[in-house]
Amino acid sequence: MNIIAAPVWLTVSLALAQAPEAPEAPLVITDFAYTMALEPTGEGPVHTVELPLPVHEGLTRPDLGDLRVFSADGTEVPHAVRRMDRGTRQTTSSVNLPFSPLWAQPGGSDPDLSSSVTITRSDDGETITFAEKAVPTGPAPQRVGYLVDASALKQSFIGLEVALDPSEGDLTVPVFLAGSADLGTWIPYGLVGHLVRVRIADQMVERTTLTFPSFAQPYLQLSFGEAGLPVEITTLHARLPDAHVAATSVETEVVGTLDPDDPEVVHFDLGSGALPVDTLQLRFPETHTLISGTLSSAQAPDGPWTLVKDGTFFRMEREGVRLDGPMVTVNQTGPQHWRFMAEAKGGGLGGQVPSLQITRHPDQLLFLAKGSPPFSLAYGSHKARPSNFSHTELLAFLSGEGQKASQASLGPERLEGGESARTPPPPPEPSKLPTILLWAVLIGGVGMLLFFVRRLMAEMKNQD
């Protein structure tokens, strides 16, 4: 019986030494580092607001799990967070536009409309059509622009997408825009962008999209300054605005820090692993820069590092137009730490320290107006674990046709638990009791074993 009792005693002793911890107490608002007042500005059950940068900087979890909404009496309120990134927004559509070249006499810069197109007007003057004429004969004319017909569009547009014929050399051409309602009176809109085609190292960089404020004239005239456009335009598309209002993008510039042990390595700290990042781009201080290297990311400053982009990074200027590249698409939350490692060829960084430009769309908070106002947004807690709903679960409360979540406003940041709420305490020293009990049981077991061996030997001696 003693031999059986020994392991039972050992099991019971260890179980008592490692008793389960008491369940966690519900979180209260002082368990969070910071708060902001949340004030609904409309009626309805669901309210929404975009999360500003200080909220992301105060969070400790990349999944935004240490964010809560509390009512006035300290009760936790159901909430959800939705990413407002490119993957969830409607892309801009485009429509093909007919166009004709505009010619000028040799040495001239003003287009000759009558020698370029044939214009036909209806009897009431309401309908205007034009058709391209053959290239004028005689001395070689100069193509100085294009006439574009946007009269078929029933809405305004916000830009043009231009496709160009292939070309051997680099080009940077300014584009000037004018509009007309009758092909007689033209309203100049000035410079609206540049058409750029530049070969850098082993890649071709093109910028052939022109963006401008809402334009509603039925006819456009594109011109390219005194030098003109050395290649032909093959297609033109009007860029139509989104059917809904997209989330506003925000740009943040992060200054790099040179690695003290390696002059070809630059580190960037975003300040938070919970910051949403859509795109990022290295920006160099020197005008003409061409560097091969790798861009990597990590959650911790010492890694492990994940390769994000390997290739050629550059900055250049042509005729007053700055070009930086490449643009790297990330479209995720975090990571907090980034590293650029330049190759030595071509001089590497040459002592310059780039910055990292981040473009992001702020996350959207949705919460249910449960309980009494005022509500509080709390964030930054080492104790918190994810406790949010999906945004579709909250939007299910909007059952009425056409009903939308109403907007809320955020007050200034308030200090609650401070940094101590964000930083977990050091782990407690492990208890020595299990070790002591284990040694006691082992020693006792050895003693019992010796006792039974001695007893067995005595019995064998008596039998002899």
Secondary structure, DSSP 8 states (H G I E B T S, - for coil): -HHHHHHHHHHHHHHHHT----------GGGSSEEEEEEE-S-SSEEEEE--HHHHHH---TT-TTEEEE-TTS-EE-EEEE--SGGGS----EEE--EEEEEE-TT--S--HHHHEEEEE-TTS--EEEEE-----SS--EEEEEEEE-TT-SS-EEEEEEEE---SS-EEEEEEEEEESSSSS-EEEEEEEEEEEEEETTEEEEE-EEEEEEE--SEEEEE-TTT--SS-EEEEEEE---SS-----EEEEEE-EE-TT-TTEEEEE-S-TT-EEEEEEEE-SSSSEEEEEEEEEESSTT---EEEEEEEEEEEEETTEEEEE--EEEEEE--SEEEEEE-SGGGTTTT---EEEEEE---EEEEE--SSS-EEEEE--SS-------HHHHHTT--STT---EEEEEEEEEESSTHHHHS--------SHHHHHHHHHHHHHHHHHHHHHHHHHHHHHHH-
